[in-house]
Amino acid sequence: MKWRVTWVFWAIMALHVAAVLIFTRGFLLTRTELPFHSSCSDVSDSPCFSRSGAAGSNGTGGSERCWTKPAVDRVVIIVLDALRFDFVAPSAFFKGIVVSTFNFFSLIETKPWMDRLPVLQKLAFKEGSSAKIFKAIADPPTTSLQRLKVIPSTSDYISKLNPGGLPTFVDVGNSFGAPAITEDNLINQLIRNGKRVLMMGDDTWVQLFPHHFKRSYPFPSFNVKDLHTVDNGCIDNLLPSLYQEDWEVLIAHFLGVDHAGHIFGVDSLPMIEKLEQYNTVLENVISVLESQSGPGGLHENTFLLVLGDHGQTLNGDHGGGSAEEVETSIFAMSFKKPLSAIPAELGISCEYASDERFCISSIEQLDFAVTVSALLGIPFPFGSIGRVNPELYALAAGTWNMEKLKSDNPEYHFKSAEWLHNYANVLCINAWQVKRYIDIYSASSLIGFSSDDLLHVANLYDEAEAIFARKRDNFSSKSELSRLSTLKSQIDAYLKFLGSVAELARSKWTEFNLTFMGIGLGMMLLSLLVHVLAIKMVNELHNGSFNPIGSSGISFGLIFAFFIVAIRACSLLSNSYILEEGKVANFLLATAGVAKFRYSIMKRKRIFEAGLFLILICLLRFTIEIGLSKQAATSAFLHSSTSWMIGIDFNHPVLVYILQLLPMLALIGLAHLLHKSTADGCSQRICRFVVMGTIASYVLIVVYWASESNMLGLALINTARNVIPRIIYAIGIGQMLLLAFGQLFNGSKVVDHRSLFSKTVSMLSAWSPTVIILSGRQGPLIALASIVGGFCIVMLQNIEEESDGTAKPLVVNPLSVMEWSLLALSMFFCTGHWCAFDGLRYGAAFIGFDEFVLIRQAILLTIETFGFSHIIPVFGLPFLVLRHKLFAQKDLFVQLSLAYMMFGLIMAATVTVTILCVMIQRRHLMVWGLFAPKFVFDVAGLVLTDVLICLASLYYFCQPEDLKLETNTGGR
C-alpha cells in the first residue's frame, strides 16, 4: 500500500513540472536572436548615403568615415553600480518636491547621502561648462547583469537578461552565471572596427564578452559583503591606464555602492564613505584627462561618461520598477574647446529645480549604445531601436559656442543650420537602421509586429524619408530660416518614427502563446482533480469520513477550510491584494484563529492555546508590516515611524544589547526543547545523535553571532568566521546522511506514533541550524514562533467538533491543514521576503563563503528563502497526525497520507489561480513588475513543495504491519 499511495505524489509533481514548463513557454517568451551584424558597407544601401560622404560628414569626404563622422577619439566609461539619481543631482534639485509615504506627506529635505559627488555637480553647472548631468531611465527588472546587457549591447530596452529578449523574469537566475552575448552589440562593433577596449572591475563584463578586451582586470563581484575588492582593483589600474595609448575605450565598473546598499542601506556611514571615495577618484580622473587635453595631448579628444546601471531603494534593493530603482544618472563631459550647445529650434526640454538654478534632462538607457556608436563613428548595433540623443551627442559633436550668439544674429542661423543638418543626417542613419531591423526581424521571427503595426511604422518612416528627399533636392536654394524650418521638420519626423517604434516595442512585442498557456493551465486544473481523487481513494481505504459524527456528510472544518482557501485564491486576481499578500494571509489565519477561540470558549477547552494562537498572529502581523515597509523602500520610515509607533528608541545601548542577546536566548530555548524531546519521545538512537549534533550547531551559532557583535571581545578574522558556518553545514549534511542510511536499512520497520515522532523531530532538528544561521538573528525567534504556532494548531484540532466523547474526533482536520499552510505563508513574509527579486536576501548566499560558486550559492539562497515557509512546514506536517493515538498503524499511515495530499492540494489550488491571474493580466501595466515575479515565486515554491513531499513520503511512510499481513495472505 505504501507505493500505491506514494506514486501519486510523484505523478502530481511530474504533472506540475510539465504544466509549469508549458505555461512558461507561452508566457515568458524570449525574442529571437538574429545572427546579423552591422558593417560599414551596409550604409550604402540606405537613402542617407551619398557620394559626398556618409551621414554626419557634412560633405567633406568619406574616406575616414563609416556610418557617421567620428566626433571623439577616446571614451572613458566609469560605471558606478546602483548609482541613485539623487547621488549625483544637487540636493537643491529635490527641494520643494512633495512625496507620500504611508499616507504621510512631507517635503523632501537634504539627506546625508546627497551632495557627496560635488565634483560632478561643480563641472555640470559651471557656466560655460562642457559637462552635463542626465537623469537616465532604466527599465525593470533592474538587476545589474541585465542593465549591463542593455547598456553596451544595443539593446532594445526590452532586451533584459537575454540580449534582445523580452522583459521576462525567468532569466534572472542568469545574474549568477552570465552567458556570453552573441547578438550584435556595442562592444562587438568596437572590436570589429579596430577599437581597442580596456576593462577593469566587475567580472560580469568578462562573462558577457569573454574574448573582446585588449586587456582586462576582472574582480569577483557576487560577494555583497565585500565593499572594497572590486573598487580597489579599479583604482589601482584606472589612473595608470589613463597615461597609456593602447586603448580607445576604457571601462571601469565600481561595485562598492551597490554592495554597501545591500548590506547597510543608503542611509548609512559605509554608503557615505563610498560616495566620498568615488568623488576623490573622479577628481583624480578628471584632473588627469584635463592635464592632457591640450592640442596634441593624449586626451585632446576624449569623452568621459560616468553612469549608473540602475538605482536602488533606501534599503539597497533593486530589481523592481520603482522610481528609485529605474532612475539613475549619467554624467558626460567633453574636453574639446570651444564648447557647444544645442540649437533652440530643437526644443529640448529639461526638469528645473525649484529655484531654477539647475536644469537636468532625461535620457532613456536604450539610447546609450547608439549615441556612443555615433560619437565613435562605428556602425550602430544591428538590433538597436534607440535614438541618438541630441544633448549627449552635442557635447562631443559640436564645434562652436552658440550660447554667445543671439537668435537674431545671422551667424546663429548659419551655425544652427549646420548643427541641425549634421544631426538630421545622423538620425537618417539611425531611423534607417531601426527600420531595417524591424523588417528583417518581422520576416524571420514568429514574434514580431502585427501587420497593422508594420504598416503604421512604414508610414511614419516614409513620411520622414519624404521630408529628407525634399531637403536634399532643394536645400541649397533656401534661405537660412527656411533651412532651419525644413531641418526641424525632418528631425521631428525621424524622432516621431523612432519614438513610435520604441512605444510599440514596449506595448506589443510580447506576443503571448495562448495555446501553450491554456495547456499549462489545463494541466494544473487536471492536477487538482488528481489531488481530489487521490484524497478520496485514500479516505476510502480507511473507510473513513470527513464527518466525525456520521458516515455521510461534510464536516464544518472542511467547509470552512474550502471557504478560506477560496478567498485567498481569489485575492490573487487583484494586484492590490498581491502587494498586501502577507496581510491577507495573516488576516485569514486570524479568522480561523477567532473561530477556534470561539469554540474553545464554548467547550471550555484549550482556552490557553486558542488565546496564545491569537497573540502570536498579532505579533506576526507586526513583523509582516515591517517587511512590507521594507518592500516599499522606506528605510526612513523604519528608522523613525516604527519607533514612533511603539515609543521605543532602538538606538539605546541597553536595547541594542537586548536585541543582540535575545536571539541567543531563543537558541537556548530551542536547545532545551530538543533535549526535552529526546527525553520524552525520541525512542530511536539516531534521533538522539541528530539532536546532539543540532545542539552543538546552536552553540556554534551563538559563538558566530557573538564574534560578529564583538559583545564578548571575540573579534574573529573572516577566515575563522567562515569556518563556523561551514562546520554547521557539514554537521547538517552528516545528519541528513545518517537519517537516510537509517531509513535505508530500517525501511521495513513498523510505523507507530513513537517512531514517527522520532523521525519528525530528527528531520526538523537536522534542518534547523542551517535555516537559522542563513536567516540571521531573526532565525531563532521565527523558529520559536513556528513551534508555538504549530503547537497551537495541533492542540486545537477538531475542537469545533469535539463533544463529550460521543463523537470520534478526526485525526486530520482540513481546517488544521489549511491553518498550517497559512502559517507557513506568514513565515515567508515575516522573514522579510516578498515575491520580487529585490526581496531575495543575496547576502545569505555568502554566509561561510567569500568566493562565488553558482550551485552552492543557489542552494544556500533557496534554503534561506524557503526554509521557514516550505522546508520546515512540509517536514513538520506529521505532527498533525500525532495528536491522537486512537487509531491503529494503518489509520496513522492513511491519515499521514491525507495530510500531505491536503497540503499539496492547497498549494496547487493557489498556484493555479496565480497562473490564471497571470494569463488574464498578461497585458496589464504591472505584468512584469508584479504578476510575473509572483508567478515565478509561486511556481518555484510549488515545485519545491512537491519535491519535499515526495522526499517526506520516502522518509516517513513505512509499511504498516497489519498491511504486510494482509498482503501475505492475499487480502485487504
N, C-alpha and C positions, 0 to 999 in steps of 0.2 A: 504493500500500500504506500510505502514511503515514496517510491519512484512514480507511482500513479498520481501522487499529488505534486511532487517536486517538478516533474516535467512541465507542468502548467506554468510555473514561474519562468522557466527558460523560454518557453514558447511565447509568453507575453513579452519578455524582454526582446526577443528577436523581432516580434511584431512592432514593438515601439521603435526599435532602431531603424527598421525598414521604413516605417511611417515618417520618422523624422528626416531621414536622408531624402526620401522622395519629396516631401513638402519643402525641404530646404532647397532642393534642386529647382523648384518652381518659384520660390520666394527670394532667396539670397543669390541672385544671379550674378554672373561676372561678365564684364564686357569682353568681347572677342579681341584678342591682341593681334594686330595686323603686323606682318613681318616686313613692313616697308620702312625705309629711312629716307629722309630728305637729303638732297645733294645739290651742289651749286648749279649743276646743269639743268635742274628741274625748272628754274625760274624762266628759262627761255620759252616755256610753254604758257606762261602767264601773259595776260594782256598788259601787265605793268612793265614788261621788258621792252627796251628799245635799243637800237644800235649805239645810241649815245652813252649807254651805261645802264646798270641795274638801278633799281629803286633806291632812292636816297643818295644818288651820286651827283645830283644837280647838273648832269650833263657834262661832266668834266673828264669822262673816260671811264672805262670799265675794267681795265686790266688788273687792278688791285682789289676788285670787289667781287663778292659772291652774290648774296641776295641784297644786302644793304651796305652802304659805305661804313667801314668801321669808325666808330666815334671814340673808342678808347683802346689803348694797347694792353692794359693790365686791369684786372679786377681782384680786389681783396674782399672776400666774403667772410664775415665773422658771425657765426650763428650762436646766439645765446639762448639755450634751450629754456622753454617755458617763460619767455620774456613777456610779462604782462604789459599792456599798453600804458598803464599808469606808472610803470617803472621808468619809462622814457619821457612821456609827456610831462610838462611842468604841472605842479600841483595847482597853480592858478587856473589851469585849463578846466579843472573839475569843480571849482568853487561856484556855488550857486545852483548846482545840479541837485535835484531832489530825488531821493531813492526811497523805495518802500521795502521794509524788511519786517515780515510777520506783522503787517498792519501798523508798523511804526514808521512814520515819515520823518525824514531828517535831511539836513543839508550835508553834502559830502565835505568833510574837513580834511586838512592836511594829515596824511598818515605817515607813520615812521618810515615806510619803505619808499615814499615819494621823494623826488629830487635827489636821488642818490647817484644819478648819472649826469652831473652838471655839465660835463664836457660836451655831451651831445646837445643839450639844451642851449648852451652858450653859442655853439657853432651854428645851430639851426636857426636861431632867432637873432643872430647878429646882423646888423644892417649891411647889405651888400654881400651876404654870405653865399657861398656856393653849396651849402648843405641844406637838407630838408628832412623833417620828421614826417612819416606817414603812419596812419593807422592801417595796419594790414589785417584783412579779414580772412581767417582760415575757415575751413568747412568741417563740421563734425563728421565722424568722431575724431577728436583731436589727440590721437596717440602720436608719439614722436616719430615712429617709423613711417607712418603714412604721410605725415607732413613733409618728411624728407623726400618721399617719393613724389609728392606734389610739387615741391619747390624746384627740384632740378629736372624732373622728368617730363615735363610739359605741363603738366599733365592736365588734362581737363580736370576741372575741380572735382569731378566725380571720381577721380581715379582711386582715391583712398589707398588701401593697402596694396592692392594689385594695380600696377600701372595701367590706367585706362579702365579699371574695374568699377563696378557700381559701388555706392556707399554702403556696403554690407558690413556686418559686424562679425560674421563667422571667421573672417580673416584676421581678426585682432590677435589671435594666437600667434600669427606670424611676427608679431612685435618681439617675440622671444627668439626667433630664428629667421632672420630676414632672407628671403630668396633673392637672388640677383635679378636686377631689372633687365629684361631682354627687349622691351619695346623701346622705340626711339625716344631719346631724352636729351636734355641739355648737356650732360656730361659726355654722352656718346658723341654729340655733334662737336664738342670741343676737341675730342681726341681725333675724330675723323678729319677735322680741318686743321690739324697740326698744332693745336693749342696744348701746351704742357700744363698739367694740373697737379698742384701740391696740396695734400690733405693732412690735417692733424686733428686729433681729438676723438670724438665718439666713433667707436669701431663699427657702428652700423653702416657708415659710408663704405667701408671695405666689403661688407657683406652685400650691399646693394650694387657696388661697382668693383668687382674683385680684381680686374686687370686694367683699370683705367688711369691710374695715377702714376705720374712720373716718380714721385716719392710720396710716402705716406708714413704717418706716425700715429697709428691707432692705439687707443687705450680702452680697457674694458669699461662698459657703460651701464651694465644692468645692476650693479650693486648700489642701491639707492642710499645705503648708509655711508658710502664713500663720497665726500664732498670735494675732494681735492685732487685725486689721481689724474683724472682727465684734464682738469683745468691747469694743473701744474705742468702736465705734459704739453699742453698748448702754449703756455707761457714760455717754457724752456725752448721751444722750437720756432715760435712765431716771429719774435724780433730778429733773431739771426737770419731767418729766411727772407725778411724784407730787404736785406742787403744783397741777396743773390739774384742772378739773372736767368736761372734755369726754369722759370715758370712764367706763365701768362695769367693763370687763375690760381689763387691761393684760398683754401677753405680751412677755417679754424672753427671747430664746433666745441663750445664750452657747455658743461653739464651741471655745474655746481648749483645754480639757482633752481633747476628742476629738482635735484635731489634734496636741497635744503627745504623746498616747499613740501615735498613728500614726507619728510621726517619731522620738520619743525613747524611748518606753516609759513605763510607770507609774513605775518606779524611776529617775527622772531629775530633774535640777535644774529644767528648764523646767516639769515637771509640778508640782513643789512650789511653784514661784513662781506658777503659775497658781492653784493652790488657795489660796495666801495672798492673792492678789489678789481672788479671789472672796469670801474671808472679810471683807476690807475693804469690798467692795461691799455685801455682805449686812448688815454692821454699819450702814452708812450708810442703807440702805433701811429697816431695822427702826427705826432712830433717827427717820427722817422720819415713818414711819407711827405710831409711838408718840407723837410730839410732837403729832400732830393727831388722836389717838384719843379725846380727851376729849368730854364732852357737847357736841353741836352741832358737833364738829370734822369736817373733811373725811373723815377715816378712822375715824369713830366705829364704823362697822360694816363694816370692810374685813377681808377674809380673805386671808392670804398663803400661797402654795404655792410651795415650792422643790423641784423634782423633776428626775430624770434620765429620759431616754427609753430608755436601756439601759445596761448596764455595758460593761466591756472587759477583755480578758485583760491579763496583766502586760506583754505586748508591744504593747498598744494596739489589738489586733484586736477586731472584733465582727462579728456576722452569724450566728454559730452558736448552739448551745443549751447551752453550758456554764454552770455556776452563776455564774461571773464575768461572763458576758455577759448573762444574763437577770435577774440580781439588781441592781436599782438602788435608789434611795431617794426618799422623799417626806417633806419637812418641811412641816408645816401649823401655822399659828398664827392664832389669833383675837385681836382687840384689844378684844373686848367684856368687860365686867365685870358681874356676878360670873362666876366660872369654872364649868365644867360637867364632869361625869363621867358615864360610862355606868353604869346600874344593874347591880349584881352579878348580878341574875337573868338577865341576857342571857348570862352565861357566856363572855365574851370572853377568849380565851387569848393569851398573848404568849410570846416567847422571852427568857429571862433570861440575863444574863451569869453567869459562873462565881461571882462574889461576890454575885449577886442585887441589885446596885445599879441595874442598867439593865434595862428591860423594853421590848422592841420588837415590835410586832405586824406582821403581813404583810397586804398588800393586793394584789389582782390588778389589773393595768393596765386590764382591761376594765371595772372598776368605777368608773374615774375620771370618765368623761363623765356617767354617770347620777347620780353623787353630786354633782357640781358643778351639774348641772341642778336637782336637788332643792334645793340651797342657794340658788340664784338664783331659784327659783320659776318656771322655764320648762319647757315640755314636754320629756319625755325623747326623744332622737332615735329615730326610728321603728324602726331596725334594732338597737337596743341589746338585748343579752342579759346585761348586767352587773347587779349588785345595788347598792343604796345602802349603802355601807359604814357600819356603825353608829358606829365610832370617829371617822372623818373627819367624818361628819355631825354627831356630837355636839359637836365642837369649836366649831361655829358655831351649831348649832340648839338648844343647851341654854341655859336661863336661870336656873339655880340651881347652887349648890355642894353637891353631895351628899356630898362627901368628909368634910364636917364633921358629917354626920348618921349616927347609929348605926343599925344594922339593926333594933333593937328600938324605935326612935323612930317613933311614928305618922306624923309628918311625912315620914319617909323613905319609908314605903309610899305615901303620897299622891303625893310627887314622883316616885317610881319609876313608879307607875301612869300619871302624867301624861306622863312621857317615853316610856314604852313605848306608850301609846295613840297619841301623835303619830307615833312611828316605825312602828308597825303600819299606820297609815293611809298612810304614805309607801310602805311595802312593798306594800300593796294595789295602789296605782297602778303600782308597779314590776312586780309579777307580772302584772297585767292587760295592761300594755304588751308584755311578753315573750310572753305567750300570744297576744295579738292578732297580733304579728309572725309567730310560728311558724305560726299558722293561715293567714294570708294568703300567706306565703311558700310553704308546702307546697301550697297550692291553685293558685299561679301559676307554680311552677317545677318542672322535672323533677328537680332536685337538691334534695331535701328529706328530711325524716324518713320512715322506713317507717311503715306503718300501726300496727305494734306499738309503735313509739316514740311515735307521736302518741297512742295510747291510754294509754300509761304517763304521758305528760306531762299529758294531760287528767285522769286520775285524781288525780294529785298536786295539780293546780290546783283540782279540785272539792273535794278534802279541805280545802285551805286556805280556800276560799270558804265551806264549811260551817261551819268554826270562826268565820270572820268574821261570818257571819249570826247565829250563836248569841250571839256577843258583842254585836252591835248590838241584838238583841232584848231581852236581859235584863241588859245590862252595868250599868245604873244601880242595879239591885236587889241587886247582890252586894256583899260586904264587900271591903275593900282587899286582903286576902290572896287572896280568890277572883279578884278582878280581875287581880292580878299573875299568877296561875296561868293564867288564860284568855289574857291578852295574851302570856305566854311561849309557850303552845301555838300561838297564831296566828302569832307571829313565826317560830317554829321551822318551822311548816308552809310559810310563804312562802319561807324560806331554803332549805328542802329542795327545793322546786319549782325555785327559781332555780339552785341548785347542780346539780340533775339536768339541767336544760336545758343548762347550760354543759358538763357532762361528756358529754352526748350530742353536743353540737357538736364537742367535742374528738375524739370517737371515731368518729362515724358520719356527719358531714356530708359527708365526702368520698366521694361515690358515683362510683366509677370506671366509665368506659365500657369494658367488657371487649371489646366488638366492635371499637372503634377501636384499642384496644391490641393485640388479636390481629391485625388487618390490618397495623398498623405492624410488628409482629414478623415476620409472614409476608413482608412486602416486604423486610425485612432479610435473612431467610433466602434469598429469591429473589436478592438482590444477591450473596450468597456463591456461589450456583450460577452466576450470570453471570460472576463472577470466575474460577471454576474452568474454565468452558467457554472463556472468553477466553484463559486461560493455555494450555489445550490447543490452541486454534486457532493461536495464535502459535507455539507449540512445533512444531506440525505444519508450519507454513510454513517453519520452519528445518530440518525433517526431523531434529530432534534427539531427545534422550532425557535423562531425569533420571538415567540411569545412565551414567557415563563409560566403563565397560568393556564396554558392550554395547548393543544396540539395544532390549533389553527389560529390565524390572525397575525397581526404585526404589532410589535411592542412600541410603546411610546418612544423609547430610546432610538429605534430605527427611524421612526417618522421625524423626530427632532433632528437627528444627525443628517438625514437627507435634506431637511429644510436648511440647515446651516451650511452644508456643502453647496447647495444650490445658490444660496445668497452669495457666498464667497466667489463661486464661479461666475455668476452674473456680474459681479463687481469688476471683473477683469475686462469687461466690454467698455469700460469708461477710462479714459486717460487720467482723469482726476483721481479715481479710486486706485489706479495703479500707482500713482505718485504717493498715495497715502496707504499703500497696501499693508504696511506694518500696523497702522492704527486700525485698519479694517479687521485684520486677523486678531488683534488684541480685543477689539470690541466683541467679535463673535465668540471668542474664548470666554470673555466676561459674561456674555449672555448665557452660555452653557453653565458657567460657574454660579450665576444667580439662580438658575433653575435647580442646580444641585443643592444650593444653600437653602432654597425653599423647602425641598423635600427633606433635608436633614432636620430642619426645624419641625416640620410636620410629624416626622417619625421619631424625633428626639434622638437621633443617632448621628454620629460623625459630625457634630456641630463644629468642633475644633478644626477638623480637616477642611470643612467647607469654608469656614472663615479664613483660615490660613491661605487657602487657594485664592480667594478674592483679594487678600492683601498682596499676595505675590503678583497677581495680574496688575494691580495698581502700580507696583514697583516696576514691572516690565513696561508698562505704559510710559512711565517717566523716562526710562532708558531708551525706548523707541523714539520718543520726542527728541532726545539729544541726538540720536542718529539721524533723524530727519533734518534737524537744524544743520548738521554737518553736510548732509546731502544738498541742502540749499546754499551751501558755500557761504556761510555767515559765521566765520570764526569770531568776528567782533561780537555777534550775538551771544556766542558761547562764553566769551570772556566776561561779558557784562550781564546779560539778561538772565542767564542761568543762576548766577549768584544773587541777582536781584530777586528772582522768583522765590528762592528758599532762604534768602537772607544770610548767606554764608560767604565768607571771604576764603576762597580756595587757595590763596597765596599765603595764608597764615602759616608760620613754621610748624605749629603744633598739628594743624590739619594736614600739612604736607607729610609729616611722619606717620600720621594715622593712615592716610591713603596709601603709603608705601608698606605699612605693616599689615593692613587689612587683607590683602591677597595672600600674604604668608600665613596669617592666622586661618584663613579659609582653607589653605592647603593642609594645615594641621588637622582641621575638622574633617576634611576628606580622608586623610590617612586614618583617622580614628574610626570613621565609618567603615572603611575597608577592613581594618583589623577586627572590628566587631563582627563583620560578615563572615570572616574566616572562623571565628569562634562559634557563631550561631548556626551558619548554614552551609559553609563550604565543606562538603564531605570528601572531595577529591584532593589528592595530594598535589596535583598540578595546579589547582586553584590556589593553594597556599603559596606555592613557589611564585606564581604570577603576581599575587598580591604583594609579596615581599619585594619583588622587583619594582613594582609600582611605587611603593612607599619609599624605596631608595631613590627612585627618579624624582619624587616630590622633594626629597632633601636636596638633591642636586639643583632643582629649580629654585628653591629658596636661596641657595648659595649663589646661583646665577643672578637672580634679581638683586640680592644684597650687594654683589660686586658692581652691578650697574648703577645703583643708587649711592654707592660709597657710604652706606649707613654704618657699616662695620669696619670701614677702612680697607676693604678688600679690593684694591684697585688692580684688577687683573688686566693683563695685556690682551689684545684682541685674539691672539692665538689661543690663550688659555680660555677665554670666553667662548671661543668656537668649539673647544673640546667638550665642554659640558653638554651643549645641545646634541652633539654627535653621540656622546655616550647614552643620552636619553633615547635618541633614535635607535641606537644599536640594541638597547635593552628592549625597546618595543618590538623590534624585528625578532629578537630572540624569543620574546613571549609569544608572538604570533606563530613562530615555527614550533614552539613547544605545544601550543594548543592544536596546531594542525597535525603534528605527529600523534598527539594523544587521541584525536578524533580518528586518525587513520588506523591506529592499532586497537582502538576500543570502540570502533564504529557500531558494532553489533550489540553494545551494552544496552540493557533495558532502560528506557527513559522513564523517569519519575520526577516528582516535584523537586526533590533534593538535588538530583544530578542536574536538572535544568537550571535551577538556581545557581549552582556552582559554575556551570558553563556561562551563564549570562554575566555573573559578577566577574569572571575571569576575562571575558571578551571586553567588557567595558573598562575594566582595570588596565588591560593592555593598551587600549587606545588612548586613555585619558591623559597621560603625561605629554604625549606628542601634541594632542589637540590643545592642551592648556598652555604649553610653552609657546606655541605658534600664535595663540590668541592674545598673548601679552598678559598684563597684570589683571585684566578683567576675567581671564580664564577661570580661576578658581571660583569667583563669585558666580559666573554663568553656570559652572558645573553644579554648584550648590543649588542655584535656582532650578536647574533641570531636575535635580534629585528631589527637591521639595515639591515641584510641580508634578513629577511623575508619581511620587508617593501619594499625593492628594488624589490624583486621578484614579490610581489603583484602589485606594481605600474607599472612594466614593462610587465605585462601580455598582450599578443596578440599585442604588439606594432609592431611586424613584419607584422601583417595582418590588422592593423588599417589603415583606409583611411580617407577621408574627411566626413565620415558619411554615405557613400553609402552601406557599409557592416556592418553587425551586429557582434560585437566582441564576441568571446567565453568567457563565464564566467570562465571556467576551461580549460586552455590550457595544454595539456600533457607535453609540454616543461617546463612549470612552475612547474608542479608536480615533474618532473624529477630534476629540479634545487633544489626544496625543499628537495628532498631525498639526493642529493649530498651535500647540505649544512649541513644536519643532520649528514651525514657520516663524513664530515670535522670536525664537532664539537667533534666527538668521538676522533679523533687524536689530535685536538687542546688542549684538556683537558689532554693530556699526556698519553692516553691509547694506547694500541695496542693489537692485537689478540694473546696474550700469557698470561699465568697465572702469570708471573712475571710482567705483565703490569697492574695487578689489584692493586689498592691503598688500602691495607688492613687497614691502619690506619684510613681511613674514617669510617670504621665499628664501631670504638670505640669513635667517637665524641659524647660526652654526657654520655658515659658509661665506666666503668673500668672492670667490670666483663663480662664474655663471655656467651651469650645465643644464641644458634645456629640460630633459626628462626629470631630473632631480628637483629643480626649482618648480616645475609644473606640478609635481606630486605634492610638494610642501604647500604650494599656494592652494591647491584643491582641498587638502586636509584642513587648512585654516579657514577657507571659505565655507565649506560644507560640514565641518566637524560636528558642531553642536546642533545643526539643523537637519542633517541627514545621517551621518555615520552613527553617532551616539543614539538617536531615537530608533533607528532600524534595529541595531543590535540590542537595544534595551526593551524592545517590544514584548519579549516573553514575560516580563513582569506582570503584564495584564492578565495572563492566564495562571499566574502563581498565587493569586489572592485566595482562591478557594481550593480546597483539597477534597472535594466531594465526588470527583469523577475518577474513573479508572485510567490506566495508562492510555488506552485507546481514545478516551474522551480528551485527555490532555493533548495528545498528538493532533486530533481533529481541531480542537479549539485554537491551538497554536497556528495551524494552517489557516484557519478562518481569520485570525488576527492579521496575518501578513497579507492575505488576499484583500481584506477590507482596507488596510493601509495603502496597498498598491492601487486599489480602485479609487480611493480619494485623490491620490496624487495624479493618476491618469485622467480623472474627470476634470480637474482644474487645468491641467496642461492642455487637454483637448479644447477647452473653452479659450485658453490663451491662443492656440493655433487658429481657432475660428475668429477670434478678435483680430489677429494679425491679417488674416485673409480679408476680413471686412474692411479694415482700416488701412489697407495697403497704399491708398492714395492720400492718407491723412498727412497733414503738415508735420506731425510728430512721429511719423512712422520710423524714421531712422534714429531719432533722438530718444524715443521712449519705447515704442512697441517692439522694434527689432531687438534691443537689448533684453527686454523682458522675455521675449521668445527664446533667445539663446540661453539665458539663465534657467528658464523653466525646463527646457528640453534637456539641458545638461543635468539638472537636478533629477529629472525623471529617469534618465538612463542610469545615473549613478545609483538611484534608489533601486532600480531593477537589478543592477549588478549586486548591490549589497543584500537584497532579499534572496537572490539566488545563492550567494555565499552563506547567508544565515541559514537557509534551508539545508545546505550540506552540513553545516556545523551543528545545528540544533536538532534536526529531525533524525531520530533513531527509530528503528523498527520496534513497535510495542510488542511485548512478549505474548500477549493474547492473540495478536495478529499473526505472529510466527506460528503458533499452534494451529490456527485456522488454516494457514497456508499449507502446513504439512499434512493436514487432514483433508485438504481439498475443498474446504467450505469456508464460508464467511462467518 
